[in-house]
């Protein structure tokens, strides 16, 4: 049975009700749900992954418009979420749907040159290493979905997801590239904290303006010297980058320090990795700044938004 995106957009609860109805029959049909772009992939995974009921998520197919994928990943457009009150960036949604897919279908592949398709496949593979990547000659998504369902490989989805390429890279399960491929995968590690002002300049030059190639995705963990006891989550898709507090050293819910310094996964098309790494290294504290200690660091001009955090003692 198929639930089209229009009906799901109008009534998200329809998924649960239909699943409950089908689950009453032991030999009933499966359910194919077409997710609206505004519905985060993790919401669908949360509904059915490790479910106690008869219906379980076994496959997540992401159909992308091959000709416009790079533009979508760089798009600043906002997409309305179900209910119409909140919005999300198109690039964030596209990245998330690719990262958590078990299959990614490149629709309209026949209209593109082979070298362009190889770049797109390498990019999708970097974002979602566990996904099967297929080419579809049709422009529309319906034929691509039918083709994907014919080749489906049931996948065990769990609530705690590690399918995203950046997670595999930080965990050592995915190897970085050697710099010769058009799609560069970089694991940046640095024990020293960032100087907030110099990091902001690097973000403006290399991430916003693309001086080292188009950085499509970066994610991981970082620390700012001006906020030395806070571990931050780094989350960037296209033109949008968010730094938000993840844990405070010494808080009641953290038995140990989760991470020192910087631990970042970076995926880019045409990236000059040496220039980027050099710029990031120059953005961390030098020897004299490091010796000055946290009291001096707190005086640094900090252009990033304020975090309302305090350790729980």
C-alpha positions in Angstrom: 0.0 0.0 0.0 1.2 3.5 -0.8 0.7 6.7 1.3 1.5 9.6 -1.0 3.4 12.7 0.3 0.3 15.0 0.0 -1.7 12.9 2.4 1.1 12.5 4.8 1.8 16.3 4.7 -1.8 16.9 5.6 -2.0 14.3 8.3 1.2 12.8 9.8 -0.9 10.6 12.1 -2.1 8.7 9.0 1.1 6.7 8.9 0.4 5.3 12.4 -3.2 4.5 11.7 -2.5 2.8 8.4 0.4 0.8 10.0 -1.9 -0.3 12.8 -4.6 -1.4 10.3 -2.1 -3.4 8.2 -0.5 -5.0 11.3 -3.8 -6.7 12.2 -3.3 -9.1 9.3 -0.3 -11.5 9.6 -0.1 -11.8 5.8 -1.1 -8.2 5.0 0.8 -6.0 2.5 3.7 -3.8 3.3 3.5 -0.1 3.5 5.3 2.4 1.3 5.3 5.9 2.7 6.3 8.9 0.4 7.7 11.4 2.9 7.2 15.1 2.2 10.5 17.0 2.0 9.6 18.8 5.1 9.5 15.7 7.2 12.9 14.9 8.7 14.2 11.4 7.9 14.9 10.8 11.6 11.2 11.3 12.4 10.3 8.4 10.1 13.0 6.3 11.6 11.7 7.1 15.1 8.3 5.8 14.2 9.2 2.4 13.1 12.8 1.5 14.0 13.0 -1.2 16.7 9.2 -1.1 16.9 7.3 -3.5 19.1 4.6 -3.8 16.5 4.3 -5.9 13.4 5.4 -3.0 11.2 9.1 -2.2 11.0 11.1 0.1 8.8 13.1 -2.1 6.4 14.2 0.3 3.6 14.5 4.1 3.1 14.8 5.2 -0.5 16.0 8.7 -1.3 15.3 9.9 -4.8 17.3 12.9 -5.8 17.2 15.1 -9.0 20.7 14.3 -10.3 20.9 17.5 -12.4 20.1 19.8 -9.4 21.6 17.8 -6.5 24.6 20.1 -6.1 22.4 23.2 -6.2 20.0 21.7 -3.6 22.9 21.0 -1.3 24.0 24.6 -1.6 20.5 26.1 -1.4 19.7 28.6 1.3 16.0 28.1 0.7 13.7 27.4 3.7 11.1 24.5 3.5 7.9 24.6 5.6 7.6 21.7 8.0 4.3 19.9 8.7 1.9 22.2 10.4 3.3 25.3 8.6 4.7 27.0 11.7 8.3 25.9 11.5 10.8 25.8 8.6 14.1 24.0 7.8 16.8 24.6 5.3 16.5 22.6 2.1 20.2 21.7 2.2 19.8 20.3 5.8 16.8 18.1 4.8 18.4 16.8 1.6 21.6 15.9 3.5 19.7 14.2 6.3 17.6 12.1 3.8 20.7 11.0 2.0 22.7 10.2 5.1 20.0 7.9 6.5 18.9 6.3 3.3 19.5 2.6 2.5 19.2 3.4 -1.2 19.9 6.6 -3.1 18.5 6.9 -6.6 19.9 9.5 -9.0 16.8 10.4 -11.1 17.5 11.8 -14.6 21.0 10.3 -14.7 20.9 9.7 -18.5 20.9 13.5 -19.1 24.3 14.0 -17.4 27.8 13.3 -18.6 29.6 10.3 -17.1 32.2 12.4 -15.3 29.5 14.4 -13.6 27.6 11.3 -12.5 30.8 9.8 -11.1 31.3 13.0 -9.0 27.7 12.8 -7.7 28.0 9.1 -6.9 31.3 9.8 -5.0 29.6 12.6 -3.1 26.5 10.5 -2.1 28.9 7.7 -1.1 30.8 10.1 1.2 27.6 11.3 2.8 26.0 7.8 3.1 28.7 5.0 2.8 26.2 2.2 3.6 23.6 3.2 1.0 23.2 1.5 -2.3 23.5 4.1 -5.1 21.4 3.5 -8.3 21.0 5.5 -11.5 17.6 6.0 -13.0 17.0 7.3 -16.6 13.5 8.6 -15.8 13.1 12.2 -14.7 10.2 11.4 -12.3 10.5 9.8 -8.9 7.8 7.2 -9.2 9.6 5.0 -11.7 12.8 5.3 -9.6 11.0 4.2 -6.5 9.5 1.2 -8.2 13.0 0.3 -9.5 14.5 0.7 -6.0 11.8 -1.5 -4.4 12.5 -4.2 -6.9 16.2 -4.2 -5.7 15.4 -3.6 -2.1 17.8 -5.0 0.6 16.0 -5.0 3.9 18.0 -3.0 6.4 18.0 -3.2 10.2 17.3 0.4 11.3 17.9 1.3 14.9 16.9 4.4 17.0 20.6 5.3 17.4 21.8 5.8 13.9 25.4 5.6 12.8 24.8 5.4 9.0 25.9 9.0 8.3 29.3 9.2 6.6 30.6 11.8 9.1 29.9 9.5 12.0 31.7 6.6 10.3 34.7 8.8 9.6 35.0 10.0 13.2 34.6 6.4 14.4 37.4 5.2 12.2 35.0 3.0 10.1 35.3 5.2 6.9 38.7 6.1 5.5 39.5 9.7 4.4 40.4 10.3 0.8 44.0 10.8 -0.3 43.4 14.1 -2.0 43.3 12.9 -5.6 39.6 12.4 -5.9 37.2 15.2 -6.9 35.2 14.5 -3.7 37.4 15.1 -0.7 36.8 13.4 2.6 38.8 14.9 5.5 39.1 14.0 9.1 40.4 17.1 11.0 41.7 16.5 14.5 43.4 19.1 16.8 43.8 19.1 20.6 44.0 22.9 20.9 40.8 25.0 21.2 39.9 27.5 18.5 40.4 31.2 18.9 36.8 32.4 18.3 37.8 35.4 16.1 40.2 33.5 13.9 37.8 30.6 13.5 35.0 33.0 12.4 37.3 34.4 9.7 38.1 30.8 8.5 34.4 30.1 8.3 33.7 33.2 6.3 36.6 32.6 3.9 36.5 28.8 3.3 33.0 27.8 4.2 30.8 30.8 3.2 32.9 31.9 0.2 34.2 28.5 -0.9 37.9 29.6 -1.2 39.0 25.9 -0.8 36.3 24.3 -2.9 32.6 23.7 -2.2 32.3 22.3 1.4 29.1 20.3 1.2 29.0 18.8 4.7 31.0 19.1 7.9 30.0 17.8 11.3 31.6 16.7 14.5 32.7 18.3 17.8 34.7 21.4 18.6 35.8 23.7 21.5 36.2 27.5 21.5 38.9 28.9 23.8 36.4 31.6 25.0 34.1 28.8 26.2 36.7 26.3 27.3 34.5 24.0 29.4 31.8 23.5 26.8 31.9 20.8 24.1 30.1 22.1 21.0 28.4 20.2 18.2 29.5 21.4 14.8 26.8 20.8 12.1 27.1 22.3 8.6 25.2 21.6 5.4 25.8 23.9 2.4 25.8 27.5 3.5 24.4 26.9 7.0 26.6 26.1 10.0 25.5 25.7 13.5 27.6 25.5 16.6 25.6 24.5 19.7 26.5 23.4 23.2 26.5 19.6 23.6 28.0 19.0 27.1 29.6 21.0 29.9 32.6 19.6 31.7 31.8 18.6 35.2 28.0 18.5 34.7 25.9 15.9 36.4 25.1 14.1 33.2 28.7 13.8 32.0 30.8 11.3 33.9 33.9 12.2 31.9 35.1 14.7 29.3 33.6 13.6 26.0 36.2 15.2 23.7 39.1 17.5 23.8 39.8 20.0 21.0 38.5 19.5 17.5 37.2 16.3 15.9 35.6 17.2 12.5 34.5 15.3 9.4 34.5 17.4 6.2 33.1 16.5 2.8 33.8 18.8 -0.2 33.9 18.9 -4.0 37.1 20.2 -5.3 38.6 21.1 -1.9 42.1 22.2 -1.4 42.6 20.1 1.7 46.1 21.5 2.5 44.9 25.1 2.5 41.9 24.3 4.6 43.9 22.3 7.2 46.5 25.1 7.3 43.8 27.7 7.9 42.2 25.6 10.7 45.5 25.0 12.4 46.2 28.8 12.3 42.8 29.3 13.9 43.7 27.4 17.1 45.6 28.9 20.0 49.3 29.3 19.5 51.9 28.5 22.3 51.8 31.9 24.0 48.0 32.0 23.9 47.8 28.5 25.3 50.1 29.3 28.2 48.0 32.4 29.1 45.2 30.1 30.3 41.3 30.4 30.4 41.3 33.7 32.3 42.9 35.4 29.3 40.9 33.4 26.8 37.7 34.7 28.3 38.7 38.2 27.2 38.9 37.3 23.5 36.3 38.9 21.2 33.7 36.2 20.5 31.5 36.8 17.4 29.5 33.6 17.9 25.9 33.6 19.4 25.7 33.3 23.2 25.1 29.9 24.7 23.0 29.7 27.8 24.8 26.9 29.6 25.9 26.2 33.2 27.3 23.1 34.7 25.0 21.1 37.0 26.9 20.5 40.3 
